Each structure stands twice: as C-alpha cells, then as structure tokens.
C-alpha cells in the first residue's frame, strides 16, 4: 500500500490515492488540480523521508468543492462592569480528492 504524509493547509495529512481530505481554503475552481508537498512517503516496506528524494515525488489532488466549517461562538465577559461581547466564526474549507502519488 502506498501512502504519503503531506503538508496541506497548515497541518499534515495521511493520504493515499482515492482519499478525500478537508483542508483550509485553496484558491481555484472545482475540478482544478492542486499539488501538495510530501513530508514522508511509504511504499510497502520502503519509507522515504530524505528531502532530495521527496523533491522527485509529486502528490496531486483535484478540488471537489468549497465549504465552511461549523460555527464557533466566541464570548467575552468581564465581571461587575456589564461588558459582554459575542462574536462568531466559520472557517473557510476546501474538500480535495487525491488523484495520484508519483
């Protein structure tokens, strides 16, 4: 089984061909191709982590859709002053489908 650890959206994800992952928003339209930077490659028993060999490896993905994460609520409160502040946030995300590890 071939899989790779890639750096995507500020995190590292374990991917193999056919997987779908959700990362921070990537610019582009649905159907566009995206290249991801590999950190580690495992091909059966052979593990590749040297930068010179990883420079030759290419992990490609296809952008499936843009979406937004769950809403989080931020509340600030200070005692005895009547100060209250409420704010919400929804993270911009992208769903990718891994198309190849070469």
Number of C-alpha atoms within 10 A of each C-alpha: 8 15 17 23 19 19 15 17 15 8 9 15 17 15 21 19 17 12 12 17 17 18 18 18 16 17 11 12 12 14 13 12 17 17 14 18 17 25 19 19 22 15 11 9 8 8 13 17 13 11 12 9 11 15 11 9 19 13 21 19 23 19 22 18 17 19 15 13 13 10 10 11 10 10 10 9 11 9 7 6 7 8 9 10 10 9 9 9 12 12 12 14 17 20 19 25 22 21 16 15 18 8
